[in-house]
Amino acid sequence: MQISLGPLMYCWPKSNVYAFYEKVAESDIPLVYLGETVCTRRRQVKWSDYLALAKLLQASGKQVILSTLALIENSSELTELRKQIANGEFMIEANDMAAVAMARELKLPFVCGPSLNNYNRATLDKMATWGMQRFVMPVDLSRDWLRQVSTPATDYEVEVIGYGHLPLAHSARCFTARLKGLAKDGCDMACVQYPRGVLAQTQEHQPLLRLNGIQTQSAACCDLRQQFSTMATMGVSWFRVSPFSDDCIAVASALMAGEIGEVTTDACNGYWYGEAGMKLSVQP
């Protein structure tokens, strides 16, 4: 099993994004996903910037996959999506069925991202006939589901988000803009003020969710590093680290070196065990 670095889901200043990926280029991480998956109003880093970063990472010996939006809302986003898929050089991670349809139409291979509702083997097998090379398991499914759906062995690869804040849902409304009293169309990229999203808590001040523009995430960092060897024996091909800070590069590099690390008490991993996602289980 190998390590991948997922797309950056947060709105960071352009200089921070470039600095981050320059560090990624110097690492040994073999597979990197790049692209805006949350909101097109985040104009700090444009499509041309992502292409430049993709070529930088490719030149450093990495496989690069371009990730697409998880929620397509208008015709201009469809036009941009088609341009991304037909880039002529890099495979895409489809995070919306429109991306799947376009890739199929153009007879291009693709990865099914975690926001696609691939909940059974029949759906995955159909996607494979359309060009799917790999699927990222939806974050709310369990190891038992994965065991069942991957037997008998598949012709496509399996990837699991094993470390990072889980992308749970997307909405047409922007939570960050509403927090700032702004309209979505005039948000002034308010989410750039929150490089790890906005933590939402219960009335008892317990962490509940993390709001990232139109995206809802897990409040806690999901940590499945202790399940690394189990995933490998199950046939998982890629363990994804979903970045939220520069520290995630070190986490990915440590895993590649065989260093699992300790799970902190404020992490979560419940979905993997078929429990509430926000739980931290100590099951083997």
C-alpha positions in Angstrom: 0.0 0.0 0.0 1.2 3.4 -0.9 0.7 7.0 0.4 -1.2 9.7 -1.5 -1.8 13.4 -0.6 -5.3 14.5 -1.2 -6.4 17.9 -2.6 -6.1 20.9 -0.4 -9.7 21.7 0.6 -9.1 25.0 2.3 -8.8 28.5 1.0 -5.2 29.6 1.6 -3.4 32.6 0.2 -1.6 31.9 -3.1 1.8 32.3 -1.6 1.0 29.7 1.1 -0.3 27.2 -1.4 2.9 27.5 -3.5 5.1 27.2 -0.4 3.1 24.1 0.6 3.5 22.3 -2.7 7.2 23.3 -3.0 7.6 21.3 0.2 5.5 18.4 -1.2 7.8 18.4 -4.3 10.8 17.9 -2.0 9.1 15.0 -0.2 8.9 11.3 -1.3 5.1 11.3 -1.5 4.5 9.5 -4.8 0.9 10.6 -5.7 -0.6 14.1 -5.3 -4.1 15.3 -6.0 -4.4 19.0 -7.0 -7.3 21.3 -7.6 -10.2 23.3 -6.2 -12.8 20.8 -4.9 -15.0 23.1 -2.8 -15.8 26.6 -4.4 -15.0 28.4 -7.6 -15.2 31.8 -5.8 -11.8 30.9 -4.2 -9.8 32.8 -6.8 -6.5 33.0 -5.0 -5.3 30.0 -6.9 -6.5 29.7 -10.5 -6.7 26.8 -12.9 -3.5 27.9 -14.6 -1.7 28.0 -11.2 -2.8 24.4 -10.5 -1.5 23.3 -13.9 1.9 25.0 -13.1 2.0 23.2 -9.8 1.1 19.9 -11.4 4.0 20.3 -13.8 6.3 21.2 -10.9 5.3 18.1 -9.0 5.5 15.9 -12.0 9.0 17.2 -12.7 9.9 16.1 -9.1 8.9 12.5 -10.0 5.3 12.5 -8.7 2.1 11.2 -10.2 -0.4 14.1 -10.3 -4.1 13.8 -10.5 -6.3 16.9 -10.9 -9.4 17.0 -8.6 -12.7 18.6 -9.7 -15.5 20.4 -7.9 -17.8 18.3 -5.7 -20.8 20.6 -6.4 -21.4 22.0 -9.9 -23.9 24.9 -9.7 -23.9 26.7 -13.1 -23.0 26.5 -16.8 -19.7 28.4 -16.4 -18.5 25.7 -13.9 -19.5 23.0 -16.4 -17.4 24.8 -19.1 -14.4 25.0 -16.7 -14.9 21.4 -15.8 -14.7 20.3 -19.4 -11.5 22.3 -19.9 -10.0 20.6 -16.8 -10.9 17.1 -18.0 -9.6 17.7 -21.5 -6.3 19.1 -20.2 -4.4 16.5 -22.3 -1.8 15.5 -19.7 -3.2 14.7 -16.3 -5.8 12.2 -15.1 -8.7 13.7 -13.1 -10.4 12.8 -9.9 -14.1 13.1 -10.6 -16.0 14.5 -7.6 -19.3 15.0 -9.3 -21.2 12.8 -11.8 -20.9 15.5 -14.5 -17.1 14.9 -14.4 -17.7 11.2 -14.7 -20.0 11.7 -17.7 -17.5 14.0 -19.4 -14.6 11.7 -18.9 -16.6 8.8 -20.3 -17.6 10.9 -23.3 -14.0 11.7 -24.0 -12.9 8.1 -23.3 -10.5 9.3 -20.6 -9.5 7.3 -17.4 -10.5 8.8 -14.1 -10.5 8.3 -10.3 -13.9 8.4 -8.5 -13.5 10.8 -5.6 -15.0 10.4 -2.1 -18.0 12.7 -2.7 -19.5 10.3 -5.3 -22.0 7.9 -3.8 -20.4 4.6 -4.7 -22.1 2.4 -2.1 -22.2 -1.0 -3.8 -20.1 -3.3 -6.1 -22.5 -3.1 -9.0 -22.0 0.7 -9.2 -18.3 0.4 -9.0 -18.2 -2.3 -11.7 -20.3 -0.1 -13.9 -18.0 2.9 -13.3 -15.0 0.7 -14.2 -16.6 0.0 -17.7 -16.7 3.8 -18.1 -13.0 4.3 -17.4 -12.7 4.4 -13.6 -9.2 3.3 -12.5 -9.6 3.7 -8.8 -12.2 4.8 -6.3 -11.9 6.6 -3.0 -14.1 5.0 -0.4 -16.9 7.3 0.8 -15.9 8.4 4.2 -19.0 7.1 6.1 -18.5 3.5 5.1 -16.7 0.8 7.2 -14.0 -1.8 6.8 -16.7 -4.5 6.8 -18.3 -2.8 3.8 -15.0 -2.7 2.1 -14.3 -6.3 2.7 -17.6 -7.3 1.2 -17.4 -5.0 -1.8 -13.8 -5.9 -2.7 -14.5 -9.7 -2.7 -13.8 -11.2 -5.2 -10.8 -9.0 -6.2 -11.5 -6.0 -8.4 -9.7 -4.8 -11.5 -9.6 -1.2 -10.1 -7.7 0.2 -7.1 -9.1 1.2 -3.7 -8.1 4.3 -1.9 -9.1 5.2 1.7 -8.9 8.6 3.4 -6.8 7.6 6.4 -5.8 10.9 7.9 -7.3 14.3 7.9 -10.7 16.1 8.3 -13.4 14.1 6.6 -15.5 15.9 3.9 -19.0 15.0 5.0 -21.4 17.1 2.8 -21.7 20.1 0.5 -24.4 22.7 0.4 -25.4 25.4 -2.2 -25.2 27.9 0.7 -21.9 29.1 2.1 -21.6 28.8 5.9 -18.6 31.0 6.1 -20.2 33.9 4.2 -23.2 33.6 6.5 -21.0 33.7 9.6 -19.6 37.0 8.4 -23.0 38.4 7.4 -22.2 38.3 3.7 -24.0 37.1 0.6 -22.5 34.1 -1.1 -22.0 36.0 -4.3 -20.2 38.8 -2.4 -18.3 36.7 0.1 -14.9 38.5 -0.4 -13.4 35.0 0.0 -14.1 35.1 3.7 -12.9 31.6 4.1 -9.3 32.7 3.5 -9.5 33.9 7.2 -10.0 30.3 8.3 -7.1 28.1 7.0 -8.6 25.0 8.8 -12.3 25.9 8.5 -14.6 27.2 11.3 -15.0 24.9 14.3 -18.7 24.5 15.2 -19.4 23.3 18.8 -22.4 22.1 20.7 -24.0 24.2 23.5 -21.9 22.1 25.8 -18.8 23.4 24.0 -18.0 20.0 22.5 -16.5 20.0 18.9 -19.2 18.9 16.4 -18.3 19.9 12.9 -15.9 22.0 10.9 -17.4 24.5 8.4 -15.3 25.1 5.3 -17.2 27.4 2.9 -20.0 25.3 1.4 -18.4 22.1 2.8 -19.1 20.4 6.1 -16.2 18.4 7.6 -15.6 16.3 10.7 -14.5 18.5 13.6 -11.8 16.1 14.6 -9.0 14.7 12.4 -9.8 11.2 11.3 -6.8 9.0 12.1 -6.6 5.5 10.8 -2.8 5.1 10.9 -3.2 2.2 13.3 -5.1 0.4 10.6 -2.4 0.7 8.0 -1.3 -2.9 8.0 -5.0 -4.1 8.1 -5.8 -2.0 5.0 -2.8 -3.4 3.2 -3.9 -7.0 3.8 -7.4 -6.1 2.7 -6.1 -5.0 -0.7 -6.3 -1.2 -0.2 -3.9 0.3 -2.7 -3.6 3.9 -1.4 -3.8 5.5 2.1 -4.7 9.1 1.6 -3.5 11.9 3.8 -5.9 14.9 3.5 -3.8 18.0 4.1 -4.8 20.8 6.6 -1.3 22.0 7.5 2.4 21.6 6.6 2.5 18.9 9.3 0.6 16.5 7.1 3.6 16.3 4.8 5.6 14.9 7.7 2.7 12.5 8.6 2.7 11.1 5.0 6.5 10.9 4.9 6.6 9.0 8.3 4.0 6.5 7.0 6.2 5.9 4.0 9.1 5.2 6.3 7.0 2.7 8.3 6.4 5.0 11.3 2.8 4.8 12.3 2.7 7.3 15.1 0.3 7.5 18.1 -3.3 8.4 17.8 -4.2 11.5 19.9 -7.3 11.5 22.1 -9.0 14.3 20.1 -9.0 12.3 16.8 -11.9 10.2 15.4 -12.2 6.9 13.5 -15.7 5.6 14.2 -16.9 5.2 10.6 -14.2 2.7 9.9 -15.6 0.4 12.6 -19.2 0.9 11.7 -19.8 3.3 14.5 -20.6 7.0 14.8 -18.0 8.9 12.8 -17.0 11.3 15.6 -16.1 8.4 18.0 -12.5 7.3 18.6 -12.4 3.5 18.8 -9.6 1.4 20.1 -10.7 -1.8 18.4 -7.9 -3.8 16.7 
